[in-house]
């Protein structure tokens, strides 16, 4: 059940690592897909009949399947097991006993009730890295449901997103789930390194709330270090100016001027070199203090040319700027820049975003499309010597 099994590759950095994936929806599945791209053999354990919730989260659909599910489940094997059935639960335990990593995001206490908690399984598999993803932790927060939108709201992200004096605004994707998946992956890799040195596994715990608070970075530091309670500023930055949206002749343009040298280049490019020596604008701190005067001074000249024209001219002058792209334009940009953002459809099914990490010696690979529900149940249980073939689940429409 290691590198010789379907879904693994000897070339991958994580070849030989078996992941028992009890994760559902986004944080866990996103993390385990990234591990699978790097060569891990990820066994996705799903409910018979329905599977991962995201199999039904559509439209949109591609080839009859929800794109939400397809986007985070390639390179995995699906095993349909009813954990309320003793025989299926025993099969799940057999998978766990042979795994290197277990990932789960059930409500705290669920795995313990099933006899699959960390203390339950570590005796039979002392090298197991056991990763639990929760919404609000395992103590007082265990009773709270871990939905991304709730954490964006309760964790402060919505309070600093959106227009001033407007309602809190969520990010356009389930950003907290994604951030948590990345933190969980980092924890798993650190635990695997520890196991390599000592032979000992350990428990890894990651919560959506803790991950968000960490990801708030400068806003969190402003609060903890200076007692500031940041508020929403629209597209402005609390500590940098000009760093916001301006109206070009035809559409919005972003300026992201991060230092005094870039500001001087901006002023020269706009034909306003005197602004760079104005005491109100000569330093970043001064520009932040006089933000409104600065915006007024820049708005007129920026409205005289198209966003694409300014992008070409100001970028050439070393000024960070660019238009607000939709996703089609964003992928086209990545294509033009040679970032190869798309997985060839023949490699992993329709509409797959490439793994973002490039490795020179052990690059990510795309070996299999997201699995049909229960697609690998029969073969996997047979390989475990359980002697019971299970029906292969059908794809959800």
C-alpha positions in Angstrom: 0.0 0.0 0.0 2.9 2.3 -0.6 4.8 3.5 -3.7 3.8 0.5 -5.8 0.1 1.4 -5.5 -1.9 3.4 -8.1 -1.8 7.1 -7.5 1.8 7.2 -6.4 5.0 8.1 -8.2 8.6 7.2 -7.3 9.7 10.7 -8.5 7.6 12.6 -6.1 9.1 14.2 -3.0 6.5 12.5 -0.9 6.5 9.1 -2.6 5.9 6.3 -0.1 3.8 8.5 2.2 0.3 7.1 2.7 -2.4 9.5 3.8 -5.7 8.3 5.3 -7.9 11.3 4.3 -11.1 11.7 6.4 -11.2 15.3 5.4 -14.3 16.9 3.8 -15.2 20.1 2.0 -12.1 22.4 1.6 -9.4 22.8 4.2 -8.4 19.2 4.5 -9.0 18.1 0.9 -7.0 21.1 -0.4 -4.1 20.2 1.8 -4.2 16.5 0.9 -4.4 17.3 -2.8 -1.2 19.4 -2.5 0.5 16.4 -0.8 -0.8 14.1 -3.5 0.6 16.3 -6.2 4.0 15.8 -4.5 3.7 12.1 -4.6 1.8 11.0 -1.5 -0.8 8.2 -1.9 -3.9 9.8 -0.6 -6.8 7.5 0.3 -10.0 9.5 0.5 -12.5 7.9 2.8 -16.1 8.9 2.0 -19.7 8.2 2.9 -21.3 5.7 0.6 -24.0 7.2 -1.5 -23.2 10.8 -1.1 -19.5 11.2 -0.4 -17.8 14.5 0.3 -20.3 17.3 0.6 -18.7 19.2 -2.2 -19.7 16.5 -4.7 -23.1 18.1 -4.6 -22.0 21.7 -4.4 -23.0 23.0 -7.9 -23.5 24.6 -10.3 -21.2 24.9 -11.9 -20.5 21.4 -13.1 -17.9 20.0 -15.5 -18.7 16.6 -17.2 -21.5 16.2 -14.8 -19.5 16.8 -11.6 -19.3 19.8 -9.3 -16.2 21.9 -10.1 -15.9 22.6 -6.4 -15.1 18.9 -5.7 -12.9 18.6 -8.8 -10.8 21.5 -7.8 -9.4 19.9 -4.6 -9.4 16.2 -5.1 -7.2 15.1 -8.0 -4.5 12.4 -7.5 -6.6 10.6 -4.8 -8.2 7.2 -4.4 -11.8 7.1 -3.1 -12.9 4.4 -0.7 -16.6 4.4 0.3 -17.0 3.3 3.9 -19.9 3.7 6.3 -18.2 4.4 9.6 -21.4 3.5 11.5 -21.0 -0.1 10.1 -18.6 -2.3 12.2 -17.2 -4.0 9.2 -16.6 -0.8 7.3 -15.1 0.8 10.5 -12.7 -2.1 10.8 -11.6 -1.5 7.2 -11.1 2.2 8.0 -9.0 1.2 11.0 -6.9 -1.2 8.8 -6.2 1.7 6.5 -5.2 3.9 9.4 -2.9 1.3 10.8 -0.9 1.3 7.6 -0.9 5.0 7.0 1.8 7.6 7.6 -0.6 10.5 8.0 -4.2 10.8 9.0 -6.2 13.9 8.3 -9.7 14.6 9.7 -12.0 17.6 10.2 -15.0 16.1 12.0 -16.4 17.9 15.0 -14.1 17.4 17.9 -14.8 14.1 19.7 -16.3 12.3 16.6 -13.2 10.3 15.8 -12.9 9.3 19.5 -16.4 8.0 19.5 -15.6 5.9 16.4 -12.5 4.5 18.1 -10.3 6.3 15.7 -9.0 9.1 18.0 -5.3 9.7 18.2 -4.9 7.8 21.5 -6.9 4.9 20.1 -4.7 4.4 17.0 -1.2 5.5 18.1 -0.6 2.2 20.0 -0.9 0.2 16.7 0.8 2.9 14.6 3.2 4.9 16.8 4.7 6.6 13.8 1.4 8.1 12.7 1.1 11.8 12.1 -2.4 12.6 13.1 -3.7 15.9 11.8 -7.0 17.4 13.1 -8.5 20.5 11.5 -11.2 22.2 13.6 -13.1 25.5 13.3 -12.5 26.9 16.8 -10.3 24.4 18.6 -11.1 21.4 20.8 -11.9 23.1 24.1 -14.7 25.7 24.5 -14.8 26.2 20.7 -15.6 22.5 20.1 -19.3 23.2 20.1 -19.1 25.8 17.3 -19.5 24.8 13.7 -16.4 25.5 11.6 -17.7 27.2 8.5 -15.4 29.5 6.6 -17.9 32.4 6.6 -18.4 32.2 10.3 -14.7 32.4 10.9 -14.2 35.3 8.5 -16.9 37.1 10.5 -16.0 36.1 14.1 -12.2 36.1 13.4 -12.1 39.7 12.3 -11.4 39.4 8.6 -14.7 40.9 7.6 -14.2 43.8 9.9 -11.2 44.9 7.9 -12.6 44.0 4.5 -15.0 46.2 2.5 -15.8 49.9 2.4 -15.5 52.2 5.4 -18.8 52.5 7.4 -20.2 49.6 5.2 -21.2 46.1 6.3 -18.4 43.6 6.8 -17.5 41.9 3.5 -16.2 38.4 3.1 -13.4 37.4 0.7 -14.5 36.1 -2.7 -13.3 32.6 -1.9 -13.3 30.5 1.3 -9.9 32.0 2.1 -9.7 30.9 5.7 -10.2 27.2 4.7 -7.3 27.6 2.2 -5.0 29.3 4.7 -5.8 26.6 7.2 -5.1 23.9 4.7 -1.7 25.4 4.1 -0.9 25.7 7.8 -2.0 22.1 8.3 0.2 20.9 5.5 3.2 22.7 7.0 2.4 21.0 10.4 2.2 17.6 8.7 5.6 18.1 7.0 7.2 19.3 10.2 5.8 16.2 12.0 7.1 13.9 9.3 10.6 15.4 9.6 10.4 14.8 13.3 9.4 11.2 12.7 12.3 10.8 10.3 14.7 11.7 13.1 13.0 9.9 16.0 10.5 7.3 14.6 7.8 9.0 16.6 4.5 10.3 15.2 2.6 13.1 16.9 -0.7 14.9 16.8 -1.0 18.1 14.7 -3.9 20.4 15.5 -4.9 23.4 13.4 -8.0 25.6 13.8 -9.6 27.9 11.3 -9.7 30.7 13.8 -6.0 30.4 14.8 -5.0 30.2 11.2 -6.9 33.4 10.3 -5.5 35.3 13.3 -2.0 34.4 12.1 -2.8 35.3 8.5 -4.0 38.8 9.6 -0.3 39.5 10.0 0.2 43.3 10.0 -3.4 44.0 11.2 -3.0 41.6 14.1 0.4 43.0 14.9 -1.1 46.5 14.9 -3.6 45.4 17.5 -1.3 43.3 19.7 1.6 45.7 19.5 0.0 49.1 19.4 -3.5 48.6 20.7 -5.1 49.5 17.4 -8.4 48.0 16.4 -8.2 48.2 12.6 -11.2 49.0 10.5 -12.2 48.5 6.9 -10.6 50.9 4.5 -11.9 49.6 1.2 -9.0 49.1 -1.2 -6.6 51.3 0.8 -3.7 50.1 2.9 -3.5 51.3 6.6 0.3 51.8 6.4 1.2 52.6 2.8 0.2 55.3 0.3 -0.5 55.4 -2.6 -1.7 51.8 -2.4 -5.3 51.7 -3.7 -7.6 51.9 -6.8 -7.6 54.9 -9.1 -9.7 55.6 -12.2 -7.8 55.5 -15.4 -9.4 56.8 -18.6 -11.3 53.6 -19.3 -11.3 51.4 -16.2 -9.8 51.1 -12.6 -6.1 50.9 -12.1 -4.2 49.7 -9.0 -1.2 51.6 -7.7 0.9 49.7 -5.1 3.7 52.1 -4.3 5.7 50.5 -1.5 8.7 52.9 -1.1 9.9 56.5 -1.7 12.0 55.5 -4.8 8.9 54.0 -6.4 6.9 57.2 -5.5 9.5 59.4 -7.2 9.3 57.2 -10.3 5.5 57.5 -10.3 5.7 61.3 -10.0 8.1 61.5 -12.9 6.0 59.1 -15.0 2.9 61.3 -14.4 4.8 64.5 -15.3 4.6 65.7 -11.7 8.2 65.5 -10.4 7.6 68.3 -7.9 5.3 66.0 -5.8 8.2 63.8 -4.8 9.8 66.8 -3.0 6.6 68.1 -1.4 7.0 67.7 2.3 3.5 66.3 2.5 4.5 63.4 0.2 8.3 63.0 0.4 8.1 60.0 2.8 5.7 57.1 3.1 4.6 58.2 6.6 3.9 61.7 5.3 1.9 60.3 2.4 -0.2 58.2 4.7 -0.9 61.3 6.9 -1.9 63.3 3.8 -3.6 60.6 1.9 -6.5 62.6 0.7 -4.4 65.4 -0.7 -2.2 62.8 -2.4 -5.2 61.1 -4.0 -6.5 64.4 -5.3 -3.1 65.2 -6.8 -2.8 61.9 -8.6 -6.4 61.4 -9.7 -6.4 64.0 -12.5 -3.3 62.8 -14.4 -4.2 59.1 -14.0 -7.5 59.8 -15.7 -5.9 61.0 -18.9 -4.8 57.6 -20.2 -6.1 54.0 -20.4 -5.2 51.5 -17.7 -3.3 49.4 -20.2 -1.2 52.4 -21.3 -0.4 53.3 -17.7 0.4 49.6 -16.9 3.0 49.6 -19.7 4.5 52.9 -19.0 4.6 52.9 -15.2 5.7 49.2 -15.0 8.6 50.1 -17.3 9.5 52.9 -14.9 9.5 50.5 -11.9 6.1 51.5 -10.5 4.0 48.6 -9.3 0.6 48.9 -10.9 -2.0 47.0 -12.9 -5.6 46.6 -13.9 -8.2 44.7 -12.0 -8.5 41.5 -13.9 -11.3 38.9 -13.9 -10.3 35.3 -13.6 -10.1 34.8 -17.4 -7.7 37.7 -17.7 -5.8 36.5 -14.7 -5.2 33.1 -16.1 -4.3 34.6 -19.5 -1.7 36.8 -17.7 -0.2 33.8 -15.9 0.0 32.0 -19.3 1.8 35.0 -20.9 4.2 35.1 -18.0 5.2 31.4 -18.5 3.8 30.3 -15.1 1.9 27.3 -16.7 -1.1 27.8 -14.4 -3.3 25.0 -15.9 -3.0 21.3 -15.7 -3.5 19.6 -19.1 -7.0 18.1 -19.1 -5.8 14.7 -20.1 -3.7 14.5 -17.0 -6.2 15.2 -14.2 -9.6 15.9 -15.6 -11.2 19.2 -16.6 -10.4 22.6 -15.2 -7.5 21.9 -12.9 -5.2 24.6 -11.5 -1.5 23.7 -11.4 0.3 23.1 -8.1 1.9 26.5 -7.3 5.2 25.1 -6.0 8.0 24.4 -8.5 10.6 21.9 -7.4 13.7 21.3 -9.6 14.3 17.6 -8.7 10.9 16.3 -7.6 8.2 18.4 -9.4 4.5 18.0 -8.7 2.8 15.5 -11.0 -0.8 15.0 -12.2 -1.5 11.3 -12.3 -5.2 10.9 -11.9 -8.4 12.8 -12.2 -10.5 13.3 -9.1 -12.0 9.9 -8.2 -15.5 8.7 -8.6 -17.2 8.0 -5.3 -15.9 4.6 -4.1 -13.9 4.0 -7.3 -11.1 2.3 -5.5 -13.0 0.5 -2.7 -12.8 -3.0 -4.1 -9.2 -2.9 -5.0 -8.0 -1.3 -1.8 -9.9 -3.6 0.5 -8.7 -6.6 -1.5 -5.1 -5.3 -1.1 -5.7 -5.2 2.7 -6.8 -8.8 2.7 -10.2 -8.0 4.0 -11.8 -10.3 1.4 -14.9 -8.2 0.7 -15.6 -6.4 -2.5 -17.7 -3.3 -2.2 -19.8 -1.7 -4.9 -18.2 1.1 -6.7 -20.0 4.4 -6.2 -21.5 6.3 -9.1 -20.6 9.8 -10.0 -23.1 12.4 -8.7 -24.9 14.3 -11.5 
